[in-house]
């Protein structure tokens, strides 16, 4: 069995609601299914981080739902000023990470280094998403992170790594830089092997369900909760 750590957090990305304005009801629905933290997608049609009133509402809704803000997820192609405003939300709302979907390595390096300069004083870490097309295989992502002139880490997308080959090998490859995760609801992942590897490399952060809303959110969250319960049964004391 897998060695336990302090109570593991599980979260949900608001990608589930990306094509809607994020609302109090959405966050309440996530909390009602037993999740403790959220990752908010930095899309102005979803959450307008430029508007202080919207940020204030988000702060209130999170408090009402008793959810923590784990971080924000910046999609590829996001204008720099939008990424900046999503990050600056940390001035009001504490968060841990900004997940960046990287484009071509040279431009991505400049963007990561630029954002890292803003992020560090705010206590936020930049994590490059492993599903970024230019960052595969995992060894290329590790090389990219290690050659940056700024501190950054990896957001490991379990589903993408599983499709690309050996998930356990990928976990071990990125282990020194792993700071957050995206996990799927539907997959052929061998969770026991994956969780054993995650524990072995010392990752103690949350597992964030990153789900595209193809069916009703309630149904998707119910499935995510079942996957979580299965994972938790494996995360038990030896």
NORWOQUI-V12225 format. One record per residue. N is the residue number from 1. SS is DSSP state (2 for helix, 1 for strand, 0 for the rest). Layout:
BEGIN
n=N ss=SS
n=N ss=SS
END
This chain:
BEGIN
n=1 ss=0
n=2 ss=0
n=3 ss=0
n=4 ss=0
n=5 ss=0
n=6 ss=0
n=7 ss=0
n=8 ss=0
n=9 ss=0
n=10 ss=1
n=11 ss=1
n=12 ss=1
n=13 ss=1
n=14 ss=2
n=15 ss=2
n=16 ss=2
n=17 ss=2
n=18 ss=0
n=19 ss=0
n=20 ss=0
n=21 ss=0
n=22 ss=0
n=23 ss=0
n=24 ss=2
n=25 ss=2
n=26 ss=2
n=27 ss=2
n=28 ss=2
n=29 ss=2
n=30 ss=2
n=31 ss=2
n=32 ss=2
n=33 ss=0
n=34 ss=0
n=35 ss=0
n=36 ss=0
n=37 ss=1
n=38 ss=1
n=39 ss=1
n=40 ss=1
n=41 ss=1
n=42 ss=0
n=43 ss=0
n=44 ss=0
n=45 ss=0
n=46 ss=0
n=47 ss=0
n=48 ss=0
n=49 ss=0
n=50 ss=0
n=51 ss=0
n=52 ss=2
n=53 ss=2
n=54 ss=2
n=55 ss=2
n=56 ss=2
n=57 ss=2
n=58 ss=2
n=59 ss=2
n=60 ss=2
n=61 ss=2
n=62 ss=2
n=63 ss=2
n=64 ss=2
n=65 ss=2
n=66 ss=0
n=67 ss=0
n=68 ss=1
n=69 ss=1
n=70 ss=1
n=71 ss=1
n=72 ss=1
n=73 ss=1
n=74 ss=1
n=75 ss=0
n=76 ss=0
n=77 ss=0
n=78 ss=0
n=79 ss=0
n=80 ss=2
n=81 ss=2
n=82 ss=2
n=83 ss=2
n=84 ss=2
n=85 ss=2
n=86 ss=2
n=87 ss=2
n=88 ss=2
n=89 ss=2
n=90 ss=2
n=91 ss=2
n=92 ss=0
n=93 ss=0
n=94 ss=0
n=95 ss=0
n=96 ss=0
n=97 ss=1
n=98 ss=1
n=99 ss=1
n=100 ss=1
n=101 ss=0
n=102 ss=0
n=103 ss=0
n=104 ss=0
n=105 ss=2
n=106 ss=2
n=107 ss=2
n=108 ss=2
n=109 ss=2
n=110 ss=2
n=111 ss=2
n=112 ss=2
n=113 ss=2
n=114 ss=2
n=115 ss=2
n=116 ss=2
n=117 ss=2
n=118 ss=2
n=119 ss=2
n=120 ss=2
n=121 ss=2
n=122 ss=2
n=123 ss=0
n=124 ss=0
n=125 ss=1
n=126 ss=1
n=127 ss=1
n=128 ss=1
n=129 ss=1
n=130 ss=0
n=131 ss=0
n=132 ss=0
n=133 ss=2
n=134 ss=2
n=135 ss=2
n=136 ss=0
n=137 ss=0
n=138 ss=2
n=139 ss=2
n=140 ss=2
n=141 ss=2
n=142 ss=2
n=143 ss=2
n=144 ss=2
n=145 ss=2
n=146 ss=2
n=147 ss=0
n=148 ss=0
n=149 ss=0
n=150 ss=0
n=151 ss=0
n=152 ss=0
n=153 ss=1
n=154 ss=1
n=155 ss=1
n=156 ss=1
n=157 ss=1
n=158 ss=2
n=159 ss=2
n=160 ss=2
n=161 ss=2
n=162 ss=2
n=163 ss=2
n=164 ss=2
n=165 ss=0
n=166 ss=0
n=167 ss=2
n=168 ss=2
n=169 ss=2
n=170 ss=2
n=171 ss=2
n=172 ss=2
n=173 ss=2
n=174 ss=2
n=175 ss=2
n=176 ss=2
n=177 ss=2
n=178 ss=1
n=179 ss=1
n=180 ss=1
n=181 ss=1
n=182 ss=1
n=183 ss=1
n=184 ss=0
n=185 ss=0
n=186 ss=0
n=187 ss=0
n=188 ss=0
n=189 ss=0
n=190 ss=0
n=191 ss=2
n=192 ss=2
n=193 ss=2
n=194 ss=2
n=195 ss=2
n=196 ss=2
n=197 ss=2
n=198 ss=2
n=199 ss=2
n=200 ss=2
n=201 ss=0
n=202 ss=0
n=203 ss=0
n=204 ss=0
n=205 ss=0
n=206 ss=0
n=207 ss=1
n=208 ss=1
n=209 ss=1
n=210 ss=0
n=211 ss=0
n=212 ss=0
n=213 ss=0
n=214 ss=0
n=215 ss=0
n=216 ss=0
n=217 ss=2
n=218 ss=2
n=219 ss=2
n=220 ss=2
n=221 ss=2
n=222 ss=2
n=223 ss=2
n=224 ss=2
n=225 ss=2
n=226 ss=2
n=227 ss=2
n=228 ss=2
n=229 ss=2
n=230 ss=2
n=231 ss=2
n=232 ss=2
n=233 ss=2
n=234 ss=2
n=235 ss=0
n=236 ss=0
n=237 ss=0
n=238 ss=0
END
